[in-house]
Amino acid sequence: MVHCIAPDTKPDEQQQEFHGRVDHPDDQNSTKQLLISSYKKNIYPTLKADISQNPQDSSFPTSKSSKSSEVEWNSSWWEQFKVLLTRGVQERKHESFSGLRIFQVMSVSVLSGLLWWHSDTYHLQDQYFCLQVGLLFFFSIFWGFFPLFNAIFTFPQELPMLFRERSSGMYQLSSYYIARTAGYLPMELVLPTIFVTVTYWMGGLKPSLLTFILTLSIVLLNVLVSQALGLAMGAVLMDVKQATTLASVTMLVFLLVGGYYIHHMPDFIAWLKYISFSHYCYKLLVGVQYSANELYKCEIGRRCKVVDFPAIKYLGLDYDNRWCDGVALIIMLVGYRLLAYVGLRVYGKPGLS
């Protein structure tokens, strides 16, 4: 409804009065009082009546009642999710499949395949061949570092936009977070899939389709956990430098306690391996790659069980309960995702719930 201020004087008189006040700046206060008086006389009563008849305007998010902190949104949660998901995918695809990132992954993949070219179980510790278990450990480390450091930048960079859009009541935080998470999945898992496919067969790992699928699944789960940890660090700290420093220290610790470099740790520090997702990933990869009775050439004319190889024996493979390690990774995935959401609730809250 458009309201106009009805003049209290005739047009000619009002025009003369206006020009007179323009010519005399000292009378500006009188002009202000005239406008206020006209507003109170002509507009305010009608506006007050409209508000009393329509206490809630659906054009803006308002409280449902004075006793409730819930917010009434313009659109449903599902509509918000779909719009945010579409926007996120369109924005993310250019970064996920940039030429530089594809070059990084493919070059490392081909180089790894050449370094472990057609290695086999019999060359598990041959001095002329890289340790085959080293390739499995490389899977867990590379796809721990790479997604982690890419995910750290996400929320600190998007915080100004998130705060601005949330302040205007455009969407709920939960719809934004879930849409962002879902939008990452298909694109963040494509390059790891290509990497494992190339390196697995070039590296001479077990030529079994089932083993390959299990290996790929473990690596992809490791990618999701690593990415979730990066999102959590970025959301909790909201400072790229601090989060990058913390991530570097964390990954170095995970690398050392992962089970490949150090086989005997003091009891007071051995517990660190149980919070390392790289350790669980490496342990699962070894468990699906080698059977309990598989042999390797340990000495001239002698064969030993793979599970007795020092780097593998330390892992304590339990073929009856191997999927407990997978459950540990899933728990980490859920925990890190929840931590990231809590961080966003703290930093991205503009006063709307």
C-alpha positions as a Markdown table, in Angstrom:
| # | Residue | x | y | z |
|---|---|---|---|---|
| 1 | Met | 0.0 | 0.0 | 0.0 |
| 2 | Val | 1.4 | 3.4 | -1.0 |
| 3 | His | 0.7 | 6.3 | 1.3 |
| 4 | Cys | 1.1 | 10.0 | 0.4 |
| 5 | Ile | 1.4 | 12.9 | 2.8 |
| 6 | Ala | -1.6 | 15.2 | 2.3 |
| 7 | Pro | -0.5 | 18.8 | 2.4 |
| 8 | Asp | -2.0 | 21.0 | 5.2 |
| 9 | Thr | -1.8 | 24.1 | 3.0 |
| 10 | Lys | -2.8 | 25.0 | -0.5 |
| 11 | Pro | -0.3 | 24.1 | -3.3 |
| 12 | Asp | 0.5 | 27.8 | -4.0 |
| 13 | Glu | 0.9 | 28.6 | -0.4 |
| 14 | Gln | 3.0 | 25.4 | 0.2 |
| 15 | Gln | 5.3 | 26.2 | -2.7 |
| 16 | Gln | 5.9 | 29.7 | -1.5 |
| 17 | Glu | 6.5 | 28.4 | 2.0 |
| 18 | Phe | 9.0 | 25.8 | 0.7 |
| 19 | His | 11.0 | 28.3 | -1.4 |
| 20 | Gly | 11.0 | 30.6 | 1.5 |
| 21 | Arg | 12.5 | 28.0 | 3.8 |
| 22 | Val | 15.1 | 27.1 | 1.2 |
| 23 | Asp | 16.1 | 30.7 | 1.0 |
| 24 | His | 16.4 | 30.7 | 4.8 |
| 25 | Pro | 18.5 | 27.7 | 6.0 |
| 26 | Asp | 17.9 | 28.7 | 9.6 |
| 27 | Asp | 14.3 | 27.4 | 9.2 |
| 28 | Gln | 15.3 | 23.8 | 8.4 |
| 29 | Asn | 14.1 | 22.7 | 11.9 |
| 30 | Ser | 10.7 | 24.0 | 11.2 |
| 31 | Thr | 10.6 | 22.1 | 7.9 |
| 32 | Lys | 11.5 | 18.9 | 9.7 |
| 33 | Gln | 8.8 | 19.4 | 12.3 |
| 34 | Leu | 6.3 | 20.0 | 9.5 |
| 35 | Leu | 7.2 | 16.7 | 7.9 |
| 36 | Ile | 7.0 | 14.8 | 11.2 |
| 37 | Ser | 3.6 | 16.4 | 11.9 |
| 38 | Ser | 2.3 | 15.5 | 8.5 |
| 39 | Tyr | 3.5 | 11.9 | 8.9 |
| 40 | Lys | 1.9 | 11.5 | 12.3 |
| 41 | Lys | -1.4 | 13.0 | 11.0 |
| 42 | Asn | -1.7 | 11.2 | 7.7 |
| 43 | Ile | 0.4 | 8.0 | 7.5 |
| 44 | Tyr | 0.9 | 6.7 | 11.0 |
| 45 | Pro | -2.8 | 5.9 | 11.8 |
| 46 | Thr | -3.2 | 4.0 | 8.6 |
| 47 | Leu | 0.1 | 2.1 | 8.9 |
| 48 | Lys | -0.7 | 1.2 | 12.5 |
| 49 | Ala | -4.1 | -0.2 | 11.5 |
| 50 | Asp | -2.4 | -2.3 | 8.7 |
| 51 | Ile | 0.1 | -3.7 | 11.2 |
| 52 | Ser | -2.5 | -4.6 | 13.7 |
| 53 | Gln | -4.5 | -6.5 | 11.0 |
| 54 | Asn | -1.4 | -8.3 | 9.6 |
| 55 | Pro | 1.0 | -8.8 | 12.5 |
| 56 | Gln | 3.2 | -11.2 | 10.5 |
| 57 | Asp | 4.5 | -10.4 | 7.1 |
| 58 | Ser | 5.6 | -13.5 | 5.2 |
| 59 | Ser | 8.2 | -11.5 | 3.3 |
| 60 | Phe | 10.6 | -11.6 | 6.2 |
| 61 | Pro | 11.6 | -14.3 | 8.7 |
| 62 | Thr | 9.9 | -13.4 | 12.0 |
| 63 | Ser | 9.4 | -15.1 | 15.3 |
| 64 | Lys | 6.3 | -17.3 | 15.5 |
| 65 | Ser | 5.6 | -16.1 | 19.1 |
| 66 | Ser | 7.3 | -14.2 | 21.8 |
| 67 | Lys | 7.9 | -17.5 | 23.6 |
| 68 | Ser | 9.5 | -19.3 | 20.7 |
| 69 | Ser | 12.9 | -18.8 | 19.2 |
| 70 | Glu | 12.0 | -20.6 | 16.0 |
| 71 | Val | 12.2 | -18.7 | 12.7 |
| 72 | Glu | 9.6 | -18.7 | 9.9 |
| 73 | Trp | 11.5 | -18.9 | 6.6 |
| 74 | Asn | 10.4 | -17.9 | 3.1 |
| 75 | Ser | 11.1 | -21.3 | 1.6 |
| 76 | Ser | 11.2 | -24.8 | 3.0 |
| 77 | Trp | 14.3 | -26.5 | 4.1 |
| 78 | Trp | 14.3 | -28.8 | 1.1 |
| 79 | Glu | 14.0 | -25.9 | -1.3 |
| 80 | Gln | 16.9 | -24.1 | 0.4 |
| 81 | Phe | 19.0 | -27.3 | 0.2 |
| 82 | Lys | 18.3 | -27.8 | -3.6 |
| 83 | Val | 19.3 | -24.2 | -4.4 |
| 84 | Leu | 22.4 | -24.3 | -2.3 |
| 85 | Leu | 23.4 | -27.7 | -3.7 |
| 86 | Thr | 23.1 | -26.5 | -7.3 |
| 87 | Arg | 25.1 | -23.4 | -6.6 |
| 88 | Gly | 27.7 | -25.3 | -4.7 |
| 89 | Val | 28.2 | -27.8 | -7.4 |
| 90 | Gln | 28.5 | -25.1 | -10.1 |
| 91 | Glu | 31.1 | -23.3 | -8.0 |
| 92 | Arg | 33.0 | -26.3 | -6.9 |
| 93 | Lys | 33.4 | -28.1 | -10.2 |
| 94 | His | 35.8 | -25.6 | -11.6 |
| 95 | Glu | 38.1 | -25.9 | -8.6 |
| 96 | Ser | 37.8 | -29.7 | -8.3 |
| 97 | Phe | 38.6 | -30.3 | -11.9 |
| 98 | Ser | 41.0 | -27.5 | -12.6 |
| 99 | Gly | 43.9 | -28.3 | -14.9 |
| 100 | Leu | 46.4 | -27.9 | -12.1 |
| 101 | Arg | 44.7 | -30.3 | -9.7 |
| 102 | Ile | 44.2 | -32.9 | -12.4 |
| 103 | Phe | 47.9 | -32.6 | -13.4 |
| 104 | Gln | 48.9 | -33.0 | -9.7 |
| 105 | Val | 46.9 | -36.2 | -9.2 |
| 106 | Met | 47.7 | -37.8 | -12.5 |
| 107 | Ser | 51.4 | -37.0 | -12.4 |
| 108 | Val | 51.8 | -38.5 | -8.9 |
| 109 | Ser | 49.6 | -41.5 | -10.0 |
| 110 | Val | 51.7 | -42.4 | -13.0 |
| 111 | Leu | 55.0 | -41.7 | -11.1 |
| 112 | Ser | 53.9 | -44.0 | -8.3 |
| 113 | Gly | 52.9 | -46.7 | -10.7 |
| 114 | Leu | 56.3 | -46.5 | -12.3 |
| 115 | Leu | 58.2 | -46.6 | -9.0 |
| 116 | Trp | 56.3 | -49.7 | -7.9 |
| 117 | Trp | 56.0 | -51.2 | -11.4 |
| 118 | His | 54.8 | -54.8 | -11.3 |
| 119 | Ser | 56.0 | -55.4 | -7.8 |
| 120 | Asp | 54.7 | -58.7 | -6.3 |
| 121 | Thr | 54.5 | -60.4 | -2.9 |
| 122 | Tyr | 57.7 | -62.3 | -3.5 |
| 123 | His | 59.6 | -59.0 | -3.7 |
| 124 | Leu | 58.0 | -57.8 | -0.5 |
| 125 | Gln | 61.4 | -56.9 | 0.9 |
| 126 | Asp | 63.7 | -57.3 | -2.1 |
| 127 | Gln | 66.5 | -54.7 | -2.0 |
| 128 | Tyr | 66.0 | -54.0 | -5.7 |
| 129 | Phe | 62.3 | -53.3 | -5.3 |
| 130 | Cys | 60.3 | -50.8 | -3.3 |
| 131 | Leu | 58.4 | -52.5 | -0.5 |
| 132 | Gln | 55.0 | -53.4 | -1.7 |
| 133 | Val | 53.5 | -52.4 | 1.6 |
| 134 | Gly | 55.1 | -49.0 | 1.0 |
| 135 | Leu | 52.7 | -48.5 | -1.8 |
| 136 | Leu | 49.7 | -49.2 | 0.4 |
| 137 | Phe | 51.1 | -46.8 | 3.0 |
| 138 | Phe | 51.5 | -44.2 | 0.3 |
| 139 | Phe | 47.8 | -44.6 | -0.6 |
| 140 | Ser | 46.8 | -43.7 | 3.0 |
| 141 | Ile | 49.3 | -40.8 | 3.4 |
| 142 | Phe | 48.8 | -39.1 | 0.1 |
| 143 | Trp | 45.0 | -39.3 | 0.3 |
| 144 | Gly | 45.2 | -38.0 | 3.8 |
| 145 | Phe | 47.3 | -34.9 | 3.1 |
| 146 | Phe | 45.7 | -33.9 | -0.2 |
| 147 | Pro | 42.0 | -33.7 | 0.8 |
| 148 | Leu | 42.8 | -32.3 | 4.3 |
| 149 | Phe | 44.7 | -29.2 | 3.1 |
| 150 | Asn | 42.2 | -28.5 | 0.3 |
| 151 | Ala | 39.3 | -28.6 | 2.8 |
| 152 | Ile | 40.9 | -26.3 | 5.3 |
| 153 | Phe | 40.2 | -23.2 | 3.2 |
| 154 | Thr | 36.5 | -23.9 | 2.6 |
| 155 | Phe | 34.7 | -22.3 | 5.6 |
| 156 | Pro | 37.2 | -19.4 | 6.4 |
| 157 | Gln | 36.9 | -18.2 | 2.8 |
| 158 | Glu | 33.1 | -18.5 | 2.7 |
| 159 | Leu | 32.4 | -17.1 | 6.2 |
| 160 | Pro | 31.8 | -13.4 | 5.0 |
| 161 | Met | 29.3 | -14.7 | 2.4 |
| 162 | Leu | 27.7 | -17.1 | 4.9 |
| 163 | Phe | 27.3 | -14.3 | 7.5 |
| 164 | Arg | 25.8 | -11.9 | 5.0 |
| 165 | Glu | 23.3 | -14.3 | 3.5 |
| 166 | Arg | 22.3 | -15.7 | 6.9 |
| 167 | Ser | 21.8 | -12.2 | 8.2 |
| 168 | Ser | 19.3 | -11.5 | 5.5 |
| 169 | Gly | 17.4 | -14.7 | 6.4 |
| 170 | Met | 18.1 | -16.5 | 3.1 |
| 171 | Tyr | 18.6 | -20.0 | 4.5 |
| 172 | Gln | 19.2 | -22.1 | 7.5 |
| 173 | Leu | 22.7 | -23.1 | 8.6 |
| 174 | Ser | 21.8 | -26.8 | 8.5 |
| 175 | Ser | 20.6 | -26.6 | 4.8 |
| 176 | Tyr | 23.8 | -24.8 | 3.9 |
| 177 | Tyr | 26.1 | -27.3 | 5.6 |
| 178 | Ile | 24.4 | -30.4 | 4.3 |
| 179 | Ala | 24.2 | -29.0 | 0.8 |
| 180 | Arg | 27.9 | -28.1 | 1.0 |
| 181 | Thr | 28.8 | -31.6 | 2.2 |
| 182 | Ala | 26.7 | -33.4 | -0.4 |
| 183 | Gly | 28.0 | -31.2 | -3.2 |
| 184 | Tyr | 31.6 | -32.1 | -2.3 |
| 185 | Leu | 31.1 | -35.9 | -2.5 |
| 186 | Pro | 30.8 | -36.7 | -6.2 |
| 187 | Met | 33.6 | -34.3 | -7.2 |
| 188 | Glu | 36.1 | -35.0 | -4.4 |
| 189 | Leu | 35.9 | -38.8 | -5.1 |
| 190 | Val | 36.5 | -38.8 | -8.8 |
| 191 | Leu | 40.2 | -38.0 | -8.7 |
| 192 | Pro | 41.0 | -40.6 | -6.0 |
| 193 | Thr | 39.2 | -43.2 | -8.0 |
| 194 | Ile | 41.3 | -42.5 | -11.1 |
| 195 | Phe | 44.4 | -42.4 | -9.0 |
| 196 | Val | 43.9 | -45.8 | -7.4 |
| 197 | Thr | 42.8 | -47.3 | -10.7 |
| 198 | Val | 45.9 | -46.3 | -12.4 |
| 199 | Thr | 48.4 | -47.0 | -9.6 |
| 200 | Tyr | 46.9 | -50.2 | -8.4 |
| 201 | Trp | 47.3 | -52.1 | -11.7 |
| 202 | Met | 50.6 | -50.5 | -12.6 |
| 203 | Gly | 52.0 | -51.3 | -9.1 |
| 204 | Gly | 51.4 | -55.0 | -9.4 |
| 205 | Leu | 49.0 | -55.3 | -6.5 |
| 206 | Lys | 46.8 | -58.4 | -6.2 |
| 207 | Pro | 45.0 | -58.9 | -9.6 |
| 208 | Ser | 41.6 | -59.5 | -8.1 |
| 209 | Leu | 38.6 | -57.4 | -8.9 |
| 210 | Leu | 37.2 | -57.8 | -5.4 |
| 211 | Thr | 40.4 | -56.8 | -3.8 |
| 212 | Phe | 40.7 | -53.8 | -6.1 |
| 213 | Ile | 37.1 | -52.7 | -5.2 |
| 214 | Leu | 37.8 | -53.1 | -1.5 |
| 215 | Thr | 41.1 | -51.1 | -1.8 |
| 216 | Leu | 39.3 | -48.3 | -3.6 |
| 217 | Ser | 36.5 | -48.2 | -1.1 |
| 218 | Ile | 39.0 | -48.0 | 1.8 |
| 219 | Val | 40.9 | -45.1 | 0.1 |
| 220 | Leu | 37.6 | -43.2 | -0.6 |
| 221 | Leu | 36.6 | -43.6 | 3.0 |
| 222 | Asn | 40.0 | -42.3 | 4.0 |
| 223 | Val | 39.5 | -39.3 | 1.7 |
| 224 | Leu | 36.1 | -38.5 | 3.3 |
| 225 | Val | 37.6 | -38.7 | 6.9 |
| 226 | Ser | 40.6 | -36.5 | 5.9 |
| 227 | Gln | 38.3 | -34.0 | 4.3 |
| 228 | Ala | 36.0 | -33.9 | 7.3 |
| 229 | Leu | 39.0 | -33.2 | 9.6 |
| 230 | Gly | 40.1 | -30.4 | 7.3 |
| 231 | Leu | 36.6 | -28.9 | 7.4 |
| 232 | Ala | 36.5 | -29.2 | 11.2 |
| 233 | Met | 39.9 | -27.5 | 11.6 |
| 234 | Gly | 38.9 | -24.6 | 9.3 |
| 235 | Ala | 35.4 | -24.2 | 10.9 |
| 236 | Val | 36.7 | -24.3 | 14.5 |
| 237 | Leu | 39.7 | -22.0 | 14.0 |
| 238 | Met | 38.4 | -19.8 | 11.1 |
| 239 | Asp | 42.0 | -18.8 | 10.4 |
| 240 | Val | 43.8 | -20.4 | 7.4 |
| 241 | Lys | 47.3 | -19.9 | 8.8 |
| 242 | Gln | 46.5 | -21.5 | 12.2 |
| 243 | Ala | 44.5 | -24.3 | 10.6 |
| 244 | Thr | 47.3 | -25.1 | 8.1 |
| 245 | Thr | 49.9 | -25.2 | 10.9 |
| 246 | Leu | 47.7 | -27.5 | 13.0 |
| 247 | Ala | 47.0 | -29.7 | 10.0 |
| 248 | Ser | 50.8 | -30.0 | 9.2 |
| 249 | Val | 51.6 | -31.1 | 12.8 |
| 250 | Thr | 48.7 | -33.5 | 12.9 |
| 251 | Met | 49.5 | -35.2 | 9.7 |
| 252 | Leu | 53.2 | -35.6 | 10.6 |
| 253 | Val | 52.2 | -37.2 | 13.8 |
| 254 | Phe | 49.8 | -39.5 | 12.0 |
| 255 | Leu | 52.5 | -40.4 | 9.5 |
| 256 | Leu | 55.0 | -41.4 | 12.2 |
| 257 | Val | 52.5 | -43.5 | 14.2 |
| 258 | Gly | 50.8 | -44.9 | 11.1 |
| 259 | Gly | 52.7 | -48.2 | 11.5 |
| 260 | Tyr | 55.1 | -48.1 | 8.6 |
| 261 | Tyr | 58.2 | -46.2 | 9.8 |
| 262 | Ile | 58.1 | -47.0 | 13.6 |
| 263 | His | 57.4 | -50.5 | 14.8 |
| 264 | His | 58.1 | -50.1 | 18.5 |
| 265 | Met | 56.7 | -47.2 | 20.4 |
| 266 | Pro | 56.8 | -46.5 | 24.1 |
| 267 | Asp | 53.6 | -47.3 | 25.9 |
| 268 | Phe | 53.0 | -43.7 | 27.0 |
| 269 | Ile | 52.8 | -42.5 | 23.4 |
| 270 | Ala | 51.6 | -45.6 | 21.5 |
| 271 | Trp | 48.0 | -44.5 | 22.0 |
| 272 | Leu | 48.5 | -41.9 | 19.3 |
| 273 | Lys | 48.0 | -44.5 | 16.6 |
| 274 | Tyr | 44.4 | -45.0 | 17.7 |
| 275 | Ile | 43.5 | -41.5 | 16.8 |
| 276 | Ser | 45.3 | -41.7 | 13.4 |
| 277 | Phe | 42.9 | -42.3 | 10.5 |
| 278 | Ser | 46.0 | -43.1 | 8.4 |
| 279 | His | 46.8 | -46.0 | 10.7 |
| 280 | Tyr | 43.4 | -47.5 | 10.3 |
| 281 | Cys | 43.4 | -47.0 | 6.5 |
| 282 | Tyr | 46.9 | -48.6 | 6.2 |
| 283 | Lys | 45.9 | -51.5 | 8.3 |
| 284 | Leu | 42.7 | -52.1 | 6.3 |
| 285 | Leu | 44.6 | -51.9 | 3.0 |
| 286 | Val | 47.2 | -54.5 | 4.1 |
| 287 | Gly | 44.4 | -56.7 | 5.5 |
| 288 | Val | 42.5 | -56.9 | 2.2 |
| 289 | Gln | 45.7 | -57.2 | 0.1 |
| 290 | Tyr | 47.3 | -60.2 | 1.9 |
| 291 | Ser | 45.6 | -63.3 | 3.2 |
| 292 | Ala | 46.6 | -64.9 | 6.5 |
| 293 | Asn | 48.4 | -67.8 | 4.8 |
| 294 | Glu | 50.1 | -65.8 | 2.0 |
| 295 | Leu | 53.9 | -66.3 | 1.6 |
| 296 | Tyr | 56.8 | -64.1 | 0.5 |
| 297 | Lys | 60.5 | -64.9 | -0.2 |
| 298 | Cys | 62.2 | -63.9 | 3.1 |
| 299 | Glu | 65.5 | -65.7 | 2.5 |
| 300 | Ile | 67.2 | -67.7 | -0.2 |
| 301 | Gly | 65.2 | -70.8 | -0.7 |
| 302 | Arg | 62.8 | -70.0 | 2.1 |
| 303 | Arg | 59.4 | -68.5 | 2.3 |
| 304 | Cys | 57.7 | -66.9 | 5.2 |
| 305 | Lys | 54.2 | -65.8 | 6.0 |
| 306 | Val | 53.3 | -62.2 | 5.0 |
| 307 | Val | 51.7 | -61.6 | 8.4 |
| 308 | Asp | 55.1 | -62.3 | 10.0 |
| 309 | Phe | 56.8 | -59.6 | 8.0 |
| 310 | Pro | 57.9 | -56.9 | 10.6 |
| 311 | Ala | 56.1 | -54.0 | 9.1 |
| 312 | Ile | 52.9 | -56.0 | 8.9 |
| 313 | Lys | 53.3 | -58.0 | 12.1 |
| 314 | Tyr | 53.3 | -54.7 | 14.1 |
| 315 | Leu | 49.9 | -53.8 | 12.8 |
| 316 | Gly | 48.4 | -56.8 | 14.6 |
| 317 | Leu | 46.1 | -57.9 | 11.8 |
| 318 | Asp | 42.9 | -59.6 | 13.0 |
| 319 | Tyr | 41.2 | -61.2 | 10.1 |
| 320 | Asp | 38.2 | -62.1 | 12.1 |
| 321 | Asn | 37.5 | -58.5 | 13.2 |
| 322 | Arg | 39.1 | -56.5 | 10.5 |
| 323 | Trp | 36.1 | -54.3 | 10.0 |
| 324 | Cys | 36.4 | -52.8 | 13.4 |
| 325 | Asp | 39.0 | -50.5 | 11.8 |
| 326 | Gly | 36.4 | -49.5 | 9.2 |
| 327 | Val | 33.9 | -48.7 | 12.0 |
| 328 | Ala | 36.6 | -46.5 | 13.7 |
| 329 | Leu | 37.0 | -44.6 | 10.4 |
| 330 | Ile | 33.2 | -44.1 | 10.2 |
| 331 | Ile | 33.1 | -42.8 | 13.8 |
| 332 | Met | 35.8 | -40.3 | 12.9 |
| 333 | Leu | 34.0 | -39.2 | 9.8 |
| 334 | Val | 30.8 | -38.5 | 11.8 |
| 335 | Gly | 32.6 | -36.9 | 14.7 |
| 336 | Tyr | 34.6 | -34.5 | 12.5 |
| 337 | Arg | 31.5 | -33.5 | 10.5 |
| 338 | Leu | 29.7 | -32.7 | 13.7 |
| 339 | Leu | 32.6 | -30.7 | 15.0 |
| 340 | Ala | 32.7 | -28.7 | 11.8 |
| 341 | Tyr | 29.0 | -27.9 | 12.1 |
| 342 | Val | 29.5 | -26.8 | 15.7 |
| 343 | Gly | 32.3 | -24.5 | 14.6 |
| 344 | Leu | 30.0 | -23.0 | 12.0 |
| 345 | Arg | 27.2 | -22.5 | 14.6 |
| 346 | Val | 29.7 | -20.4 | 16.6 |
| 347 | Tyr | 31.2 | -18.3 | 13.8 |
| 348 | Gly | 28.4 | -18.2 | 11.3 |
| 349 | Lys | 25.6 | -17.2 | 13.6 |
| 350 | Pro | 24.2 | -13.7 | 12.7 |
| 351 | Gly | 21.5 | -13.8 | 15.3 |
| 352 | Leu | 19.2 | -16.3 | 13.5 |
| 353 | Ser | 18.9 | -19.8 | 14.7 |
